[in-house]
Amino acid sequence: MNETEQKVVVIVGPTAVGKTKLSIELAKKLNGEIISGDSMQIYRGMDIGTAKIKQEEMEGIEHHLIDIKDPHESFSVAEFQMIVRSLISDIQSRGKLPMIVGGTGLYIQAVLYDYQFSSQPTDLSYRNRLQAKADNGEAHSLYNELKKVDPLSIERIHPHNVRRVIRALEVYHVTGKPMSELQQDQRQDILYDNALIGLTMDRAKLYERINARVDLMFDQGLVNEAHDLYERGIRDCQSIQAIGYKELYEHFDGKITLADAKDSLKQNSRRYAKRQLTWFRNKMDIEWFDMTDTSHLNEKLTDIFDYIAGKLKL
């Protein structure tokens, strides 16, 4: 079966909108298996801050791409693309329906569309020169340089992720075009027979849910979870860029109080949710469902199920 004949359900939306619970119910009705589309739930030991689903919450539904990396390891969009496309084929071969669920837009888009990461040009000597600069304490100046030439990419790259900063500068050096522009140019026809579902919610209610989720994370032991990573020396790596950990690291470093870290976490989560909604609305052709009124959740679930069944001719 080629990719265009493979059926895939994708459920996206901002943090705290209710993707996890709804995806479980849909998976039970659709005989589905869930592939996490979250770039941070791949990390072991980072459970509370990433709102990772617990085993007992899965209700027997198979989940993939959770706890596959240690926190010090990196994980790229290209790696995600390769693994998820393989999982889609495997799940389909077993007579199940693949369902990608998450909020990391670029990762999901890279699977669905014909992104060719290997086609981006390289200049190893230039890359090595930049790496030497970074090794000599000039990493921040490289980040500032990238900010000037590719402001869109900089929104997705943390200052500490030197490898990605260098790669983006290398692409610009070789092509004269920002990497973000090249990636956008690569967007072509979607590869799969798909049903793209987006969950949205009244902004005030969503922000209320985000704030409540952060309070719950603190009650569940987020500070201890983050401090364990801190004590293990997990620093300057991709995993610690996750909202919920970077704020607490500032507290552990003595830069801000715990109360300020909590407030910052809430604010950064709200801002991230806003960016997620903007990204999905601008980048992907999605059928949106409003989840503001949760009193009629079964009706909403039926509407979404009917849409998927009609779209994929199930």
C-alpha positions, 0 to 999 in steps of 0.5 A, a space after each residue: 500500500 503506498 502512502 496516498 492509499 494509507 488513511 491517517 487521522 490527525 488531531 491537533 490543537 493548543 495545549 490543554 484543549 482536551 486532545 488526550 481524552 478525546 483521542 482515546 474515545 475516538 481510538 476506541 470507536 475507530 479501532 485506532 492506535 495513537 502516535 504522539 505528535 508532541 516533540 517533548 513527550 518522547 523524553 523519559 522522566 519528563 512526565 508531569 511537565 509535558 502532561 504525558 498520558 499515564 498508563 491507566 489513562 490509555 484505556 488499552 489503546 496502544 500509544 507510540 513515540 512516548 518515552 523513547 529518548 533520554 533527556 540529554 539526547 536530541 531529536 530532529 524533525 527529520 527523525 520524527 518524520 522517518 519514525 512516524 511514517 514507518 509507524 503509519 505503515 506498521 499500524 495499517 498493516 495490522 488492520 488498525 487506524 493510525 492517529 497522530 495526536 499532538 500540538 507540535 505543528 512542524 513535526 506533524 506537517 513534516 510527516 503529512 507533506 513531502 518534506 525532503 530534509 536531505 535535500 537541504 545543502 551543506 557546507 561542512 567547512 562553514 559548519 565547522 567554523 561556526 562550531 569552533 566559534 560556539 566552542 569559544 563562547 560565541 554561541 549567543 552571537 551566532 543566535 543573534 546573527 540567525 535572528 537577523 537573517 531568519 526571524 521565523 526560524 528563530 521562533 522555533 530554535 532555543 538559544 541553547 540549541 547550538 546545533 540547530 542554530 548552526 544548521 540554519 545559518 549554514 543553509 542561509 550561507 549556502 542558499 542565500 535563503 532562510 531555512 524557514 522559507 525553504 521549508 515552506 517552499 517544500 510544502 506540496 500535496 499531502 501524502 496521505 488519505 487524511 482527516 485533519 481535526 483541530 480542537 479549539 476553545 474560547 480563549 478565556 476558558 482555554 487560558 483558565 484551563 492552562 492556569 489550572 493545569 499548571 497548578 495541578 502540575 505543581 501539586 503533582 510534583 513538577 518542581 521535584 521532577 525538574 530538580 531531578 533533571 537539574 541535579 543530574 546535570 541535564 543542561 543546554 539540551 533540547 529537552 530542557 527547552 520545554 515549557 515547565 522546565 526552563 522556567 524552573 531551571 531559572 529558579 534553581 539557578 537563583 535568578 527568580 523565585 518559585 512563585 515567579 517561575 510558576 507565573 512565568 510558566 503559566 504565561 509562557 503556556 498561554 503564549 504557546 497556545 496562542 502560537 499553536 492556534 495561529 500556526 495550525 490555522 495558517 499552515 494546514 487545512 483543518 476541520 475545526 471543532 469548538 470544545 468550549 461547551 463540554 456539557 455535550 461532549 458525547 455529541 461533539 465526539 459523535 460529530 467528529 467521528 461522523 466527520 472522520 468516517 465520511 472523510 476517510 470513507 470508513 
